Amino acid sequence: MATASPVQKDAPLALPSVARALMSAGKLTQAAAEDVLRKSQANRISFISELVGSKTIGAPELAQTLSNTFGAPLLDIDAIDTVHLPKDLLDAKLCQAYKVIVLAKRSNRLIAITADPTNQEAAEKIKFTTQLGVDWIVGEYDKLSRLVDITTKSVAESLEGLTSGDFEFDETTVEEEAESQDTAGAEVEDAPVVRFLHKMLLDAFNMRASDLHFEPYEHNYRVRFRVDGELQEITSPPIAIKDKLASRIKVISRLDISEKRVPQDGRMKLKVGPDRVIDFRVSTLPTLFGEKIVIRILDPSSARMGIDALGYEPEEKERLLAAVNRPYGMILVTGPTGSGKTVSLYTCLNILNKPGVNISTAEDPSEINMPGVNQVNVNEKAGLTFAVALKAFLRQDPDVIMVGEIRDLETADIAIKAAQTGHLVLSTLHTNDAPTTLTRMRNMGIAPFNIASSVILITAQRLARRLCPQCKQPADIPHENLLEAGYREEDIDGSWITYKPVGCPACNNGYKGRVGIYEVMPISEELQRIILQDGSALEIAAQARAEGVRSLRQSGLQKARMGFTSLEEVLAVTNE
């Protein structure tokens, strides 16, 4: 073992050709290249994917540099008409795996677009498969990835790929289940059910859905996806499929397939291609006519987006970073389920995640895996509650503690004591806005002086649908409606316009993606006095407004003013 360890340590530092080319061109340092390589190996993605995704080098600059270095032509991918692209010259799985698009065939050579002309493995694999050589044309990685996804995702090809070796579930413990459940195991391997589930999962991922809902009713069965916060009915398979589909999902999620009377929670991983793994969280719920199953798609890259990508205004970002960089105290993130609380917390943890900082988290369950953070899954059956986990953390010399949710007085009490004794504590609460969080803690039984001395910042958040930049149009909203929404008279000066959704092939009813709306409230000395006097949420809110804290509605109106979302969307997700 001693002789093998140096090899294992040095092996990842063998830089790919593209990294060496960028270093020669002066676009990348040795240290940056090694850092990108380590991250790409940890995330199981290609070097170029990590390079562009981490914004170390922009996709246009990368394409230009590689084109100049290797003398390969540079092509604007936006100019390609997908209708006229040749079919069947190269297998769709190869196109997906190596991110290439074939443009044409000339004698015994293929002309293909790639983001990495140094990829010998791709060239050799294509030559072995087609018996044709390859002439590379360089394209921008992000545009190329989108084009590959569009051109290789017909229904037939999806189903073919789903049953291949490149697409598989992590089923390491299924054999243990099967010993005692032979009959059930035989049922769930029904090929049409397997293919249907695979197709639904892949379609949901490609549509950027956050959740899949499998819902049985008396006479029908429906599947819905939540895309950009809105549920859409996708299909209605035969009702006879419900039991087999539920059993299949439970097997790969390592749940008890014989138990149909109580809710269960589980996880599963899905491998798509050689370097892509998707995580899912599974929840089952017994209903009158069978088990409703909700599958949440967990995106590990969301925590690495950075605070700028979340949509905080400059003053809100400044307040949050000031609180995160304090040595101790409690930071609370509030909002309903699906409002992005976990992503916000993990973005803060990512900022704090340094070699000299000991971070421990207790969650139910852990949604995003983060190297360098000690993550604990709460297990109520085994007696591992939030309170028990917190007590254990305090004996582990922590610097930062993250509690998934403060649900009861015991958890809150320990978290507050930790914040008062030199630890930074991050957690979530389910309340409507920042001021009501303090009264909610008071109602849980926490003494006002404990709240005032421990809580340093509360942020409330919502996710509103983002307007599609390609098809949004100016909205003609009457002056009195703008005033009614919450704009002040002096704000309506004609220097800005609001937009409305229209709808185009690139978006979902005029919206594409979501934007965060935040109320970031630092606890000032004046707010501490109000808390100590057992003041109401209205008094706290009035003082916060006096200190320049925007309410959720005001923050949403600002987003509408900037053209990120529509006024009706702001009104739909916030209260005045």
C-alpha positions as CSV (number, residue, x, y, z in Angstrom):
1,M,0.0,0.0,0.0
2,A,2.9,2.4,0.8
3,T,4.4,2.1,-2.6
4,A,1.1,2.6,-4.4
5,S,0.0,5.7,-2.6
6,P,2.4,8.2,-4.4
7,V,1.2,6.9,-7.8
8,Q,-2.4,7.4,-6.8
9,K,-1.6,10.9,-5.5
10,D,0.3,12.0,-8.7
11,A,-1.9,10.4,-11.3
12,P,-4.7,13.0,-11.3
13,L,-2.1,15.7,-12.1
14,A,-1.4,14.3,-15.5
15,L,-2.9,17.3,-17.4
16,P,-4.9,16.7,-20.6
17,S,-3.7,18.1,-23.9
18,V,-6.2,20.9,-24.0
19,A,-4.9,22.1,-20.6
20,R,-1.3,22.1,-21.8
21,A,-2.4,24.0,-25.0
22,L,-4.1,26.7,-22.9
23,M,-1.0,27.0,-20.7
24,S,1.2,27.5,-23.7
25,A,-1.2,30.2,-25.0
26,G,-0.9,32.0,-21.6
27,K,-4.7,31.5,-20.9
28,L,-4.2,29.1,-17.9
29,T,-1.7,28.7,-15.1
30,Q,-0.4,25.3,-13.9
31,A,-2.1,25.7,-10.6
32,A,-5.5,26.7,-12.1
33,A,-5.3,23.8,-14.6
34,E,-4.6,21.3,-11.8
35,D,-7.4,22.8,-9.7
36,V,-9.9,22.5,-12.6
37,L,-8.7,18.9,-13.3
38,R,-9.2,17.9,-9.6
39,K,-12.7,19.4,-9.6
40,S,-13.7,17.7,-12.9
41,Q,-12.6,14.3,-11.5
42,A,-14.5,14.9,-8.3
43,N,-17.7,15.9,-10.2
44,R,-17.2,13.2,-12.8
45,I,-17.3,15.6,-15.7
46,S,-14.9,16.4,-18.6
47,F,-12.1,18.9,-18.1
48,I,-13.6,21.4,-20.6
49,S,-17.1,21.1,-18.9
50,E,-15.6,22.1,-15.6
51,L,-13.4,24.8,-17.2
52,V,-16.4,26.5,-18.8
53,G,-18.8,25.8,-15.9
54,S,-16.5,27.3,-13.3
55,K,-16.0,30.3,-15.6
56,T,-12.2,29.9,-15.4
57,I,-12.3,30.6,-19.2
58,G,-15.3,31.8,-21.1
59,A,-16.6,29.4,-23.9
60,P,-16.0,32.0,-26.7
61,E,-12.4,32.7,-25.6
62,L,-11.7,29.0,-25.2
63,A,-13.0,28.2,-28.7
64,Q,-11.0,31.1,-30.2
65,T,-7.7,30.0,-28.4
66,L,-8.0,26.4,-29.5
67,S,-8.9,27.4,-33.1
68,N,-5.8,29.6,-33.3
69,T,-3.5,27.1,-31.5
70,F,-4.4,24.0,-33.6
71,G,-5.3,25.8,-36.9
72,A,-8.8,24.4,-36.9
73,P,-11.7,26.4,-38.4
74,L,-14.0,28.2,-35.9
75,L,-17.8,28.0,-36.4
76,D,-20.6,30.0,-34.9
77,I,-23.0,27.2,-33.8
78,D,-26.0,29.5,-33.7
79,A,-25.8,29.7,-37.5
80,I,-26.4,26.0,-38.0
81,D,-29.8,24.9,-39.3
82,T,-30.5,21.7,-37.4
83,V,-33.1,20.5,-40.0
84,H,-30.3,20.1,-42.6
85,L,-27.9,18.2,-40.3
86,P,-27.1,14.7,-41.6
87,K,-28.7,11.8,-39.8
88,D,-27.3,8.4,-39.0
89,L,-23.6,9.3,-39.8
90,L,-22.7,8.9,-36.2
91,D,-24.4,7.1,-33.3
92,A,-26.3,9.4,-31.0
93,K,-24.7,7.9,-27.9
94,L,-21.2,8.8,-29.2
95,C,-22.4,12.3,-30.0
96,Q,-23.6,12.6,-26.4
97,A,-20.6,11.0,-24.8
98,Y,-18.0,13.1,-26.6
99,K,-20.1,16.2,-27.3
100,V,-19.6,16.2,-31.1
101,I,-21.9,17.1,-34.1
102,V,-21.3,15.7,-37.6
103,L,-21.8,18.4,-40.3
104,A,-21.0,16.4,-43.4
105,K,-19.2,13.4,-45.0
106,R,-16.5,14.1,-47.6
107,S,-15.1,10.9,-49.3
108,N,-13.7,8.8,-46.4
109,R,-13.7,11.6,-43.7
110,L,-16.3,13.1,-41.4
111,I,-16.4,16.9,-40.8
112,A,-17.4,17.3,-37.1
113,I,-17.7,20.1,-34.6
114,T,-16.0,19.7,-31.2
115,A,-15.1,21.9,-28.3
116,D,-11.8,19.9,-27.8
117,P,-9.8,19.2,-31.0
118,T,-7.2,17.5,-28.8
119,N,-9.5,14.6,-27.8
120,Q,-7.8,11.6,-29.4
121,E,-10.1,9.2,-27.6
122,A,-13.1,10.7,-29.4
123,A,-11.3,10.6,-32.8
124,E,-10.3,7.0,-32.4
125,K,-13.7,5.9,-31.2
126,I,-15.4,7.6,-34.1
127,K,-12.8,6.0,-36.6
128,F,-13.3,2.6,-35.1
129,T,-17.1,2.9,-35.2
130,T,-17.5,4.4,-38.7
131,Q,-14.3,3.4,-40.4
132,L,-13.9,7.1,-41.3
133,G,-11.4,9.7,-40.3
134,V,-12.4,13.0,-38.6
135,D,-11.6,16.6,-39.5
136,W,-12.4,18.8,-36.5
137,I,-14.1,22.2,-36.5
138,V,-14.0,24.1,-33.2
139,G,-17.2,25.4,-31.6
140,E,-18.2,27.0,-28.3
141,Y,-18.7,24.3,-25.6
142,D,-22.0,25.6,-24.1
143,K,-23.7,26.1,-27.5
144,L,-22.4,22.7,-28.7
145,S,-23.8,20.9,-25.6
146,R,-27.2,22.4,-26.2
147,L,-27.1,21.5,-29.8
148,V,-26.1,17.9,-29.0
149,D,-29.0,17.6,-26.5
150,I,-31.5,18.9,-29.1
151,T,-30.3,16.8,-32.0
152,T,-29.9,13.4,-30.2
153,K,-33.1,13.3,-28.1
154,S,-35.7,11.7,-30.3
155,V,-38.1,9.3,-28.5
156,A,-36.7,6.3,-30.2
157,E,-33.1,7.2,-29.5
158,S,-33.9,8.0,-25.9
159,L,-35.5,4.6,-25.3
160,E,-32.7,2.9,-27.1
161,G,-30.1,4.6,-24.9
162,L,-32.1,4.0,-21.8
163,T,-31.7,0.3,-21.9
164,S,-28.0,0.4,-22.9
165,G,-25.0,0.0,-20.6
166,D,-24.4,3.8,-20.5
167,F,-27.6,4.3,-18.6
168,E,-27.9,2.6,-15.3
169,F,-29.2,2.9,-11.8
170,D,-27.0,2.6,-8.7
171,E,-28.5,-0.7,-7.5
172,T,-25.7,-2.0,-5.2
173,T,-28.0,-3.2,-2.5
174,V,-30.9,-4.4,-4.6
175,E,-29.7,-8.0,-4.2
176,E,-30.1,-7.9,-0.5
177,E,-33.8,-6.9,-0.9
178,A,-34.4,-9.5,-3.5
179,E,-33.7,-12.5,-1.3
180,S,-36.8,-12.0,0.8
181,Q,-38.9,-10.5,-2.0
182,D,-38.5,-12.8,-5.0
183,T,-42.0,-12.4,-6.4
184,A,-42.0,-8.7,-6.1
185,G,-38.6,-8.5,-7.7
186,A,-39.8,-10.5,-10.7
187,E,-42.8,-8.2,-11.1
188,V,-40.8,-5.0,-11.2
189,E,-38.3,-6.1,-13.9
190,D,-41.2,-5.7,-16.4
191,A,-39.4,-4.2,-19.4
192,P,-42.1,-1.7,-20.5
193,V,-42.3,-0.3,-16.9
194,V,-38.5,0.0,-16.7
195,R,-38.4,1.8,-20.1
196,F,-41.2,4.1,-19.1
197,L,-39.6,5.2,-15.8
198,H,-36.2,5.8,-17.6
199,K,-37.9,7.9,-20.2
200,M,-39.8,10.0,-17.6
201,L,-36.6,10.6,-15.6
202,L,-34.6,11.6,-18.7
203,D,-37.4,13.8,-20.1
204,A,-37.7,15.6,-16.7
205,F,-34.0,16.3,-16.6
206,N,-34.0,17.6,-20.2
207,M,-37.0,19.9,-19.4
208,R,-35.1,21.3,-16.4
209,A,-37.9,20.0,-14.1
210,S,-37.4,20.2,-10.4
211,D,-39.9,17.4,-9.4
212,L,-41.8,14.4,-11.0
213,H,-45.2,13.5,-9.6
214,F,-46.6,10.0,-10.1
215,E,-50.3,10.2,-9.0
216,P,-52.8,7.3,-8.9
217,Y,-56.5,8.0,-8.9
218,E,-59.6,5.7,-9.0
219,H,-60.0,5.6,-12.8
220,N,-56.8,7.1,-14.1
221,Y,-53.1,7.6,-13.5
222,R,-51.2,10.8,-14.3
223,V,-47.6,12.0,-14.4
224,R,-46.8,15.7,-13.8
225,F,-43.5,17.6,-13.9
226,R,-42.8,20.8,-12.0
227,V,-41.0,23.1,-14.5
228,D,-40.0,26.6,-13.4
229,G,-42.3,26.2,-10.3
230,E,-45.4,25.3,-12.3
231,L,-46.9,21.8,-12.5
232,Q,-47.5,20.4,-16.0
233,E,-49.4,17.2,-16.9
234,I,-47.1,15.2,-19.1
235,T,-48.8,11.9,-19.7
236,S,-51.6,9.5,-18.5
237,P,-50.3,5.9,-18.6
238,P,-52.7,2.9,-18.0
239,I,-53.7,2.6,-14.4
240,A,-52.6,-1.0,-14.4
241,I,-49.0,0.2,-14.3
242,K,-49.2,1.9,-10.9
243,D,-48.2,-1.0,-8.6
244,K,-45.3,-2.2,-10.9
245,L,-44.0,1.4,-11.3
246,A,-44.2,2.0,-7.6
247,S,-42.3,-1.2,-6.9
248,R,-39.7,-0.4,-9.4
249,I,-39.0,3.0,-8.0
250,K,-38.9,1.6,-4.4
251,V,-36.4,-1.1,-5.3
252,I,-33.9,1.3,-6.9
253,S,-34.4,3.8,-4.0
254,R,-33.7,1.0,-1.5
255,L,-37.1,1.2,0.1
256,D,-39.3,-1.6,1.6
257,I,-41.4,-2.6,-1.4
258,S,-43.7,-4.7,0.8
259,E,-44.6,-1.7,3.0
260,K,-47.5,0.3,1.4
261,R,-49.2,1.7,4.5
262,V,-46.7,4.4,5.7
263,P,-44.8,7.1,3.9
264,Q,-41.1,6.3,3.0
265,D,-38.1,8.4,1.9
266,G,-35.2,7.3,-0.2
267,R,-32.6,8.3,-2.7
268,M,-31.3,7.1,-6.0
269,K,-28.5,7.9,-8.5
270,L,-28.8,7.7,-12.2
271,K,-25.8,7.3,-14.5
272,V,-26.2,8.9,-17.9
273,G,-23.2,8.5,-20.2
274,P,-19.7,8.1,-19.0
275,D,-19.3,11.3,-17.0
276,R,-22.8,12.3,-15.9
277,V,-24.5,11.3,-12.7
278,I,-27.9,12.6,-11.5
279,D,-29.2,12.4,-7.9
280,F,-32.8,12.0,-7.0
281,R,-34.7,12.2,-3.7
282,V,-37.8,9.9,-3.5
283,S,-40.8,10.3,-1.3
284,T,-43.8,7.9,-1.2
285,L,-47.2,8.6,0.2
286,P,-50.1,6.1,0.6
287,T,-53.3,7.6,-0.9
288,L,-56.8,6.1,-1.4
289,F,-56.0,4.5,-4.7
290,G,-52.3,3.6,-4.4
291,E,-49.0,5.3,-3.6
292,K,-48.3,8.8,-4.8
293,I,-44.5,9.1,-5.5
294,V,-42.7,12.4,-5.8
295,I,-39.1,12.4,-7.2
296,R,-37.0,15.5,-6.7
297,I,-34.1,16.1,-9.1
298,L,-31.0,17.3,-7.1
299,D,-28.5,19.3,-9.0
300,P,-25.0,19.1,-7.3
301,S,-23.8,22.0,-9.4
302,S,-26.4,24.4,-7.9
303,A,-24.3,24.9,-4.8
304,R,-21.3,25.9,-6.9
305,M,-23.1,28.6,-8.9
306,G,-21.8,31.4,-6.6
307,I,-23.7,34.0,-4.8
308,D,-23.9,36.3,-7.8
309,A,-26.0,33.7,-9.7
310,L,-28.7,33.6,-7.0
311,G,-30.1,37.0,-7.8
312,Y,-29.2,39.1,-4.7
313,E,-29.2,42.8,-5.2
314,P,-25.8,44.5,-4.3
315,E,-26.9,45.7,-0.9
316,E,-28.6,42.4,0.0
317,K,-25.4,40.5,-1.1
318,E,-23.3,42.8,1.1
319,R,-25.5,42.2,4.2
320,L,-25.4,38.4,3.7
321,L,-21.7,38.2,3.1
322,A,-21.1,40.4,6.2
323,A,-23.1,38.0,8.3
324,V,-21.5,34.9,6.8
325,N,-18.0,36.1,7.5
326,R,-18.8,36.8,11.2
327,P,-17.1,34.4,13.7
328,Y,-20.3,33.4,15.5
329,G,-24.1,33.9,15.6
330,M,-27.1,32.4,13.9
331,I,-28.2,33.0,10.3
332,L,-31.8,31.9,9.4
333,V,-33.2,31.2,5.9
334,T,-37.0,31.1,5.7
335,G,-39.4,30.3,3.0
336,P,-41.8,27.5,1.8
337,T,-40.8,24.2,0.4
338,G,-39.0,24.5,-3.0
339,S,-38.0,28.2,-2.5
340,G,-34.3,27.5,-2.8
341,K,-33.4,27.6,0.9
342,T,-31.0,24.6,0.6
343,V,-29.2,26.2,-2.4
344,S,-28.8,29.5,-0.5
345,L,-27.4,27.7,2.6
346,Y,-25.0,25.6,0.5
347,T,-23.8,28.7,-1.4
348,C,-22.9,30.2,2.0
349,L,-21.2,27.0,3.1
350,N,-19.2,26.9,-0.1
351,I,-17.9,30.4,0.7
352,L,-16.9,29.2,4.2
353,N,-15.5,25.8,3.0
354,K,-11.8,26.3,3.5
355,P,-9.1,23.9,4.8
356,G,-8.9,25.7,8.1
357,V,-12.7,25.6,8.9
358,N,-14.5,22.6,10.4
359,I,-18.1,22.4,9.0
360,S,-20.8,19.9,10.1
361,T,-24.3,19.7,8.8
362,A,-27.4,17.7,9.9
363,E,-30.1,17.3,7.3
364,D,-33.2,15.3,6.6
365,P,-31.8,14.1,4.1
366,S,-28.6,15.6,2.7
367,E,-29.5,16.9,-0.7
368,I,-26.2,18.2,-2.1
369,N,-22.9,16.3,-1.5
370,M,-20.1,18.8,-0.8
371,P,-16.5,17.6,-0.3
372,G,-14.9,19.1,2.8
373,V,-18.2,19.3,4.7
374,N,-19.1,16.6,7.3
375,Q,-22.7,15.8,6.4
376,V,-25.0,13.8,8.7
377,N,-28.4,12.3,7.7
378,V,-31.0,12.6,10.4
379,N,-32.6,9.2,11.2
380,E,-35.6,9.5,13.5
381,K,-36.1,5.7,13.7
382,A,-32.6,5.1,15.0
383,G,-32.9,8.0,17.4
384,L,-30.6,10.3,15.4
385,T,-32.7,13.5,15.6
386,F,-31.6,17.1,14.9
387,A,-31.1,17.7,18.6
388,V,-28.9,14.5,19.1
389,A,-26.8,15.4,16.0
390,L,-26.3,19.0,17.3
391,K,-25.2,17.7,20.7
392,A,-22.6,15.5,19.0
393,F,-21.4,18.3,16.7
394,L,-20.6,20.4,19.8
395,R,-18.2,17.7,21.0
396,Q,-16.5,17.7,17.6
397,D,-14.8,21.1,17.8
398,P,-16.9,22.7,15.0
399,D,-16.5,26.2,13.5
400,V,-19.7,26.2,11.4
401,I,-22.8,24.2,12.0
402,M,-25.7,23.8,9.6
403,V,-29.0,22.5,10.8
404,G,-31.4,21.5,8.0
405,E,-34.5,22.7,9.9
406,I,-35.4,24.0,13.3
407,R,-38.6,22.1,14.1
408,D,-38.8,22.0,17.9
409,L,-37.8,23.8,21.1
410,E,-35.0,21.3,21.9
411,T,-33.3,21.8,18.5
412,A,-33.7,25.6,18.7
413,D,-32.3,25.7,22.2
414,I,-29.1,23.8,21.3
415,A,-28.6,25.8,18.1
416,I,-29.0,29.1,20.0
417,K,-26.5,27.9,22.7
418,A,-24.1,27.0,20.0
419,A,-24.5,30.5,18.4
420,Q,-23.9,32.1,21.8
421,T,-20.7,30.1,22.5
422,G,-18.6,31.0,19.5
423,H,-20.0,29.0,16.6
424,L,-21.6,30.2,13.4
425,V,-25.0,28.4,13.0
426,L,-27.0,28.3,9.7
427,S,-30.5,26.9,9.6
428,T,-34.0,27.2,8.1
429,L,-37.4,27.9,9.4
430,H,-40.8,27.6,7.6
431,T,-42.2,31.1,7.9
432,N,-43.7,33.6,5.4
433,D,-41.2,36.5,5.9
434,A,-38.2,37.7,8.0
435,P,-40.1,39.6,10.7
436,T,-42.5,36.7,11.5
437,T,-39.5,34.4,12.0
438,L,-38.7,36.1,15.2
439,T,-42.3,35.8,16.6
440,R,-42.4,32.2,15.4
441,M,-39.3,31.5,17.5
442,R,-40.9,33.3,20.4
443,N,-44.0,31.1,20.0
444,M,-41.8,28.0,20.1
445,G,-40.9,28.9,23.6
446,I,-37.5,30.6,23.1
447,A,-36.8,33.4,25.5
448,P,-36.5,36.9,23.8
449,F,-33.0,37.6,25.3
450,N,-31.8,34.3,23.7
451,I,-33.2,35.3,20.3
452,A,-31.8,38.9,20.5
453,S,-28.3,37.7,21.5
454,S,-27.9,34.9,19.0
455,V,-29.7,35.8,15.7
456,I,-27.6,38.1,13.5
457,L,-29.4,37.9,10.1
458,I,-32.7,36.5,8.7
459,T,-33.3,36.1,5.0
460,A,-36.7,35.2,3.5
461,Q,-36.9,34.1,-0.1
462,R,-39.2,33.1,-2.9
463,L,-38.6,31.9,-6.5
464,A,-40.4,33.7,-9.3
465,R,-40.4,32.6,-12.9
466,R,-37.9,34.5,-15.0
467,L,-39.2,36.0,-18.3
468,C,-37.8,34.5,-21.5
469,P,-35.4,37.1,-22.9
470,Q,-36.2,36.1,-26.5
471,C,-39.9,36.7,-26.5
472,K,-40.8,39.0,-23.6
473,Q,-42.6,42.2,-24.7
474,P,-43.3,45.6,-23.0
475,A,-46.5,45.5,-20.9
476,D,-48.9,48.4,-20.9
477,I,-50.0,48.5,-17.2
478,P,-52.2,51.4,-16.0
479,H,-50.7,53.9,-13.6
480,E,-53.2,53.1,-10.8
481,N,-52.4,49.3,-11.1
482,L,-48.7,50.1,-10.5
483,L,-49.5,52.1,-7.4
484,E,-51.8,49.3,-6.2
485,A,-49.0,46.8,-6.7
486,G,-46.7,48.7,-4.3
487,Y,-44.8,51.2,-6.5
488,R,-44.4,54.7,-5.0
489,E,-45.5,57.7,-7.1
490,E,-41.9,58.9,-7.4
491,D,-40.8,55.5,-8.7
492,I,-43.2,55.7,-11.7
493,D,-41.1,58.3,-13.6
494,G,-41.2,56.7,-17.1
495,S,-37.5,55.7,-17.0
496,W,-38.3,52.0,-17.0
497,I,-40.9,49.6,-18.3
498,T,-42.4,46.3,-17.2
499,Y,-42.6,43.3,-19.5
500,K,-45.1,40.5,-20.0
501,P,-44.7,36.8,-21.0
502,V,-45.5,35.9,-24.6
503,G,-44.3,32.4,-25.3
504,C,-41.9,30.9,-27.9
505,P,-40.4,27.5,-28.8
506,A,-37.4,28.2,-26.4
507,C,-39.5,28.8,-23.3
508,N,-42.4,27.6,-21.2
509,N,-45.4,30.0,-21.7
510,G,-43.1,33.0,-21.8
511,Y,-40.9,32.0,-18.8
512,K,-37.6,30.3,-18.7
513,G,-35.8,29.5,-15.5
514,R,-36.4,31.3,-12.1
515,V,-35.1,34.3,-10.3
516,G,-34.8,34.7,-6.5
517,I,-36.7,37.4,-4.5
518,Y,-35.0,38.1,-1.2
519,E,-35.7,40.0,2.1
520,V,-32.4,40.2,3.9
521,M,-32.8,41.6,7.4
522,P,-29.8,42.1,9.7
523,I,-30.6,42.2,13.4
524,S,-29.6,45.8,14.4
525,E,-29.4,47.1,18.0
526,E,-32.8,48.7,17.6
527,L,-34.4,45.4,16.4
528,Q,-32.8,43.7,19.4
529,R,-34.5,46.2,21.7
530,I,-37.9,45.5,20.1
531,I,-37.3,41.7,20.5
532,L,-36.3,42.1,24.1
533,Q,-39.5,44.1,24.7
534,D,-41.4,41.2,23.1
535,G,-42.5,43.4,20.2
536,S,-44.9,42.1,17.5
537,A,-43.9,41.2,13.9
538,L,-45.5,44.5,12.7
539,E,-43.2,46.5,14.9
540,I,-40.2,44.5,13.7
541,A,-41.3,45.0,10.1
542,A,-41.7,48.7,10.5
543,Q,-38.2,49.1,12.0
544,A,-36.7,46.9,9.3
545,R,-38.3,49.1,6.6
546,A,-36.9,52.2,8.4
547,E,-33.5,50.7,8.2
548,G,-33.7,50.2,4.5
549,V,-34.7,46.5,4.3
550,R,-36.8,45.7,1.3
551,S,-39.9,43.5,1.9
552,L,-40.4,40.5,-0.4
553,R,-43.0,42.5,-2.3
554,Q,-40.6,45.5,-2.7
555,S,-37.8,43.1,-3.8
556,G,-40.1,41.5,-6.3
557,L,-41.2,44.9,-7.7
558,Q,-37.5,45.8,-8.1
559,K,-37.0,42.6,-10.2
560,A,-40.1,43.4,-12.3
561,R,-38.7,47.0,-12.8
562,M,-35.4,45.5,-14.0
563,G,-37.2,43.3,-16.5
564,F,-36.3,39.9,-14.9
565,T,-39.9,38.9,-14.2
566,S,-43.5,40.1,-14.8
567,L,-45.6,42.1,-12.4
568,E,-48.3,39.4,-12.3
569,E,-45.7,36.8,-11.3
570,V,-44.5,39.1,-8.4
571,L,-48.1,39.5,-7.2
572,A,-48.6,35.7,-7.4
573,V,-45.6,34.9,-5.1
574,T,-45.6,37.7,-2.6
575,N,-48.1,39.3,-0.1
576,E,-48.3,43.0,0.6
